[in-house]
Amino acid sequence: MTAINSPRDRYKAVWIIFFILGLGTLLPWNFFMTATMYFTSRLKSTPTNGAVVNQTANSTLAAVDVRNVLESKFNNVMTLCAMVPLLIFTCLNSFIHQRIPQKLRISGSLSVILLVFLITAVLVKVDMTPLSFFVVTMIKIVCINSFGAILQGSLFGLAGMLPASYTTPIMSGQGLAGTFAAFSMICALATGSELQDSAFGYFITACVVILLAIVSYIALPKMEFFQYYSDTSSSKPGTDEEKNMDLLSKESPGEATAVVSLTGEETTHNISVFAIFKKIRVMALSVCFIFMITIGMFPAVTVDVKSSVANGSIWEIYFIPVACFLLFNVMDWAGRSLTAVCMWPGKDSIWLPGLVIARVVFIPLFILCNVQPRNNLPVLFDHDAWYIIFMIVFSFSNGYLASLCMCFGPKKVAQHEAETAGTIMVFFLSLGLALGAAVSFAFRVMI
């Protein structure tokens, strides 16, 4: 049976399911990040006797935002609790996916994340001491990113068994997650709603999306299109053991052995992660470099750019939410989605790593924008238009090139190695995020 004889993806049902699963992987975390103001507001110092602080018109406390140690360190500790588990569990997933069934990894991760957000939504209405709230919040962040790493790696591995275009809906869904969160932030600013009400709405919305992702994943194995590629990747119809051994004998030493399954269950024999990495190293290192540059600049540097044309107008309030967060996520989503209709350059073209390396130009471009405060470098691109143009190209190239790399990676190996290749790609994506977070401190010091 060949790809010509494969069934059609009726009504693009499988494509839509992967889009929803992609949305479900990042929407919870994006909503969590959007509600940072809510979290820090609950960490403000309160009197030990529980009495209400008396704030009068001539009181100093009325003009001062009292921040205790927990509040001031929240963002730093949150980043640490997010990045470390993400990197560790993405690495672990590259190995444990051969030992833990795919269904358990994906459905189990989604269920744990759903439970975490249900608890988070409930705790919005529960009074807690700042220390207890801080500890519980960090535990939730560790859980979300640990199981999120397993979910994301397993999902890209699953998509690797299908045609290359089916990685696109995952990337597109993830892009929409950021756009949706940024739009929600702007709506909250426009309506002036209370932080507590906004946070509760964020978390309930996240719960609904995760529940939808769980239902979609349950429906996936029932799709004839998915069944065809799933069966093809786990066994070779029409071949017997002697033919399988013959195929193995043609592989070069050190390469992964084939997946053999007579019952349809996932069973692997000695798949070499290192051998697969050698085949996809250009794509893996490219996606790592893409996200290192992106996270190095966004949002650590880009969020501190000040508008030079606002002059106290309402644009000053909306400049960063619109020109930074919303514009980045919309154009990133557009770039990820474009790979559904255009996949240039090809997986073996030198242009792809070349364009990836060329993104290093965004480091000086953004650093020389009107980033404030600054001590060392001059401002060369003062006008808001420069910043907006740079942001459009920066975010679009991030989405498009990252999506290409994630699509091509699993297609540079044999079909039975595709899932492992997908998890390796996600590990290098996560490594890029972690490296970007580290170098962002250096970029900020340069300014």
Sequence and secondary structure as in RCSB ss.txt:
>XXXX:A:sequence
MTAINSPRDRYKAVWIIFFILGLGTLLPWNFFMTATMYFTSRLKSTPTNGAVVNQTANSTLAAVDVRNVLESKFN
NVMTLCAMVPLLIFTCLNSFIHQRIPQKLRISGSLSVILLVFLITAVLVKVDMTPLSFFVVTMIKIVCINSFGAI
LQGSLFGLAGMLPASYTTPIMSGQGLAGTFAAFSMICALATGSELQDSAFGYFITACVVILLAIVSYIALPKMEF
FQYYSDTSSSKPGTDEEKNMDLLSKESPGEATAVVSLTGEETTHNISVFAIFKKIRVMALSVCFIFMITIGMFPA
VTVDVKSSVANGSIWEIYFIPVACFLLFNVMDWAGRSLTAVCMWPGKDSIWLPGLVIARVVFIPLFILCNVQPRN
NLPVLFDHDAWYIIFMIVFSFSNGYLASLCMCFGPKKVAQHEAETAGTIMVFFLSLGLALGAAVSFAFRVMI
>XXXX:A:secstr
  GGG    GGGHHHHHHHHHHHHHHHHHHHHHHTHHHHHHTTS   TT       TT GGGGS    HHHHTHH
HHHHHHHHHHHHHHHHHHHHHTTTS HHHHHHHHHHHHHHHHHHHHHHTTS   HHHHHHHHHHHHHHHHHHHHH
HHHHHHHHHTTS GGGGHHHHHHHHHHHHHHHHHHHHHHHHT  HHHHHHHHHHHHHHHHHHHHHHHHHGGG HH
HHHHHHHHH  TT  HHHHHHHHHTS TTS      SSSS   S   HHHHHHHHHHHHHHHHHHHHHHHHHTTT
TGGGB  SS TTSTHHHHHIIIIIIIHHHHHHHHHHHHTTT   S TT THHHHHHHHGGGHHHHHHTBSBSS S
SS  SB SHHHHHHHHHHHHHHHHHHHHHHHHHGGGGS GGGHHHHHHHHHHHHHHHHHHHHHHHHHHHHH 
